[in-house]
Amino acid sequence: MQEAEQYDAIRRQVEQRFQQRYAFYTHVGVYTLVSLVLWAIYAITAGLVWEIADIPVIGGLVPFISFPWPLIIMAAWGIGLIAHGMNYYIRYGEGAIRRREAINREVERQMALNVGYEKPKNDIHMRLTDDGELEVIDDEPVWPLKHKHQ
């Protein structure tokens, strides 16, 4: 039963990663399509601006109307698109893989540091006998205590 639960958990993670990738690619496609439509509208209306420039009320607005306004929309939406791409990269892409590997390396390093260190007083003292065998030394040398001078 545990294998089935583990399989389901892994499957959910993989499906979520693919859904997020699909959502990002859809976002890129919509951004591209809308940008093309906006530039087409701008191209069509840019010629009309010069025709209505002779009208006194609109004549002063020509510099503002003739500005390539699709750039403003593309820049603002592009920031959101870049944020979406970075979010995917960090959570599901190569960034997530690198992060997971770095965490695993650090955990292994910390475990090696913690396991490999023992206090000297807890070490078992052994010596090599004349026969070439190891024997445990039971009687530890007692170090004399130093008296503090007062």
Helices and strands as residue ranges (DSSP letters): H 2-51, G 52-54, H 56-59, H 62-65, H 70-91, H 94-116, G 120-122, E 126-128, E 134-136
